[in-house]
Amino acid sequence: MIRKLDEVLKRATKWVEGFAQTRYSLWALFGFAFAEASFFPIPPDVLLIAIAFAYPKRSFISAFWCTIGSAFGGILGYYIGFSLMQVIGIKIIDFYNFHQEWNKVVSVFNSDIGYWFLAIASFTPIPYKVATIAAGATNQNFIPFVIISLVGRGLRFFAVATLFYFLGPPVKAFIDKHFEKLTFAFIVLLIGGFVVIKFLF
């Protein structure tokens, strides 16, 4: 099962990376960031890193559009949880086989640490879509939700941009040398984000 998931994620990751050197790269980055915040499994970091890797001087503008796309996608996730949980939200939970974990996340959002979980999910490999949908489903205050989303996602994406902008050539050489290992590590982090939610609470 893990091997099959690993193969699917690798193919999806390669597909996302393929947009990096096209003239639609920033639009694609916005789109993937938007989708990932509400339903898509592959984080936009894949394309952001690929663009910054190929064009270091475009790192910050890429991080900006990635942040905006993710924030708007988070708003969609919030709306799904708030108004479309039984129509769409439950299907997303079904897709990720996340029912037991979903109840735990909802409990967290109904506690005093809900916004802390949102902040952590916006910056770490924890699936952000789970947090955005749960925030809407538990009727969290919308304005703090948007602010936390912008700050958390911005910190994450601009950290990547800063790394490539100022350390472009050394980072590029390191990635060239260890590409397969880094790809594997990324897949582990991606799967690990879901595992964290399963065992965190």
C-alpha positions as CSV (number, residue, x, y, z in Angstrom):
1,M,0.0,0.0,0.0
2,I,2.8,2.4,1.0
3,R,4.8,1.5,-2.1
4,K,1.7,2.1,-4.4
5,L,1.0,5.5,-2.7
6,D,4.7,6.4,-3.1
7,E,4.5,5.7,-6.8
8,V,1.3,7.7,-7.2
9,L,2.8,10.7,-5.3
10,K,6.0,10.6,-7.4
11,R,4.1,10.7,-10.6
12,A,1.9,13.5,-9.4
13,T,4.9,15.4,-8.1
14,K,6.7,15.1,-11.5
15,W,3.5,16.3,-13.2
16,V,3.3,19.4,-11.0
17,E,7.1,20.1,-11.5
18,G,6.5,20.0,-15.3
19,F,4.8,23.4,-15.1
20,A,8.0,25.1,-13.8
21,Q,9.5,26.0,-17.1
22,T,6.4,27.0,-19.0
23,R,5.0,30.5,-19.5
24,Y,2.1,29.5,-17.3
25,S,4.2,28.7,-14.3
26,L,2.9,31.4,-12.0
27,W,-0.7,30.8,-13.0
28,A,-0.1,27.1,-12.4
29,L,1.5,27.9,-9.0
30,F,-1.5,30.0,-8.0
31,G,-3.8,27.2,-9.1
32,F,-2.0,24.4,-7.3
33,A,-1.7,26.5,-4.1
34,F,-5.4,27.3,-4.3
35,A,-6.4,23.6,-4.8
36,E,-4.1,22.2,-2.2
37,A,-5.6,24.4,0.5
38,S,-9.0,22.8,0.0
39,F,-8.7,19.3,-1.6
40,F,-5.5,18.6,-3.7
41,P,-3.0,16.2,-2.1
42,I,0.3,17.7,-3.5
43,P,1.6,20.8,-1.7
44,P,2.5,23.8,-4.0
45,D,6.0,23.8,-2.6
46,V,6.8,21.2,-5.3
47,L,6.2,23.8,-8.1
48,L,7.5,26.7,-6.0
49,I,10.8,24.9,-5.5
50,A,11.0,23.9,-9.1
51,I,10.5,27.5,-10.3
52,A,12.9,28.9,-7.7
53,F,15.4,26.2,-8.7
54,A,15.3,27.1,-12.4
55,Y,14.8,30.9,-12.0
56,P,16.1,32.1,-8.5
57,K,15.3,35.8,-9.3
58,R,11.6,34.8,-9.6
59,S,11.6,33.3,-6.2
60,F,9.9,36.1,-4.3
61,I,7.2,36.8,-6.9
62,S,6.5,33.1,-7.0
63,A,6.2,32.9,-3.2
64,F,3.8,35.9,-3.3
65,W,1.4,34.2,-5.8
66,C,1.8,30.9,-3.9
67,T,0.7,32.6,-0.7
68,I,-2.2,34.4,-2.3
69,G,-3.4,31.3,-4.1
70,S,-3.2,29.3,-0.9
71,A,-5.0,31.9,1.2
72,F,-7.9,32.0,-1.3
73,G,-7.9,28.2,-1.4
74,G,-8.1,28.2,2.3
75,I,-11.2,30.4,2.1
76,L,-12.7,27.9,-0.3
77,G,-11.9,25.1,2.2
78,Y,-13.5,27.2,5.0
79,Y,-16.6,27.7,2.8
80,I,-16.7,23.9,2.1
81,G,-16.7,23.2,5.8
82,F,-19.1,26.0,6.7
83,S,-21.8,25.5,4.0
84,L,-21.0,22.4,1.9
85,M,-19.8,19.8,4.5
86,Q,-22.4,17.2,3.7
87,V,-22.2,17.7,0.0
88,I,-18.5,18.1,-0.7
89,G,-16.6,18.1,2.6
90,I,-17.5,14.6,3.6
91,K,-16.4,13.4,0.2
92,I,-12.9,14.9,0.8
93,I,-12.8,13.2,4.1
94,D,-13.8,9.9,2.5
95,F,-11.1,10.3,-0.2
96,Y,-8.4,10.6,2.4
97,N,-10.0,7.9,4.7
98,F,-9.9,10.4,7.5
99,H,-13.0,9.9,9.5
100,Q,-11.6,9.1,12.9
101,E,-8.9,11.8,12.6
102,W,-11.5,14.3,11.4
103,N,-13.4,14.0,14.6
104,K,-10.2,14.7,16.5
105,V,-9.4,17.8,14.5
106,V,-12.9,19.1,15.0
107,S,-12.5,18.6,18.7
108,V,-9.3,20.6,18.6
109,F,-11.0,23.5,16.8
110,N,-13.7,23.4,19.4
111,S,-11.1,23.8,22.1
112,D,-8.9,26.8,23.0
113,I,-6.1,25.7,20.7
114,G,-7.9,25.6,17.4
115,Y,-6.2,28.6,15.9
116,W,-2.8,27.2,17.1
117,F,-3.5,24.1,15.1
118,L,-4.4,26.2,12.1
119,A,-1.1,28.1,12.4
120,I,0.9,24.9,12.7
121,A,-0.9,23.4,9.7
122,S,-0.3,26.5,7.6
123,F,3.5,26.2,8.1
124,T,4.2,22.5,8.5
125,P,3.6,19.3,6.4
126,I,0.3,18.8,8.3
127,P,-2.4,18.8,5.5
128,Y,-3.6,22.4,5.4
129,K,-6.9,21.4,3.7
130,V,-7.9,19.5,6.8
131,A,-7.5,22.6,8.9
132,T,-9.3,24.9,6.6
133,I,-12.3,22.7,6.2
134,A,-12.4,22.0,9.9
135,A,-12.3,25.8,10.7
136,G,-15.4,26.3,8.5
137,A,-17.2,23.3,9.9
138,T,-16.7,24.5,13.5
139,N,-17.7,28.1,12.6
140,Q,-14.4,29.7,13.5
141,N,-14.1,33.5,13.3
142,F,-13.4,34.3,9.7
143,I,-11.1,37.3,10.0
144,P,-8.5,35.6,12.3
145,F,-8.7,32.6,10.0
146,V,-7.7,34.7,7.0
147,I,-4.9,36.5,8.9
148,I,-3.4,33.3,10.2
149,S,-3.6,31.7,6.8
150,L,-1.8,34.6,5.1
151,V,0.9,34.8,7.8
152,G,1.5,31.1,8.1
153,R,1.5,30.3,4.4
154,G,3.5,33.4,3.7
155,L,6.2,32.5,6.2
156,R,6.5,29.0,4.7
157,F,6.6,30.0,1.1
158,F,8.9,33.1,1.5
159,A,11.3,30.9,3.5
160,V,11.7,28.7,0.5
161,A,12.0,31.8,-1.8
162,T,14.7,33.3,0.5
163,L,16.7,30.1,0.5
164,F,16.8,29.9,-3.3
165,Y,17.2,33.7,-3.9
166,F,20.3,34.1,-1.7
167,L,21.8,30.6,-2.0
168,G,20.6,29.7,-5.5
169,P,23.8,28.1,-7.0
170,P,24.9,26.1,-3.8
171,V,21.3,24.9,-3.3
172,K,21.0,24.0,-7.0
173,A,24.3,22.0,-6.8
174,F,23.1,20.2,-3.7
175,I,19.7,19.3,-5.2
176,D,21.4,18.1,-8.4
177,K,23.7,15.8,-6.4
178,H,21.0,14.4,-4.1
179,F,17.9,14.7,-6.2
180,E,16.6,11.1,-5.7
181,K,17.2,11.2,-1.9
182,L,15.5,14.6,-1.6
183,T,12.5,13.4,-3.7
184,F,12.1,10.4,-1.4
185,A,12.4,12.7,1.7
186,F,9.7,14.9,0.3
187,I,7.4,12.0,-0.2
188,V,8.0,10.9,3.4
189,L,7.2,14.4,4.6
190,L,4.0,14.4,2.6
191,I,2.8,11.1,3.9
192,G,4.1,12.0,7.4
193,G,1.8,15.1,7.5
194,F,-1.2,12.7,7.4
195,V,0.4,10.3,9.9
196,V,1.0,13.2,12.3
197,I,-2.7,13.9,12.5
198,K,-3.5,10.2,13.0
199,F,-1.3,10.0,16.1
200,L,-1.0,13.6,17.4
201,F,-4.2,13.7,19.3
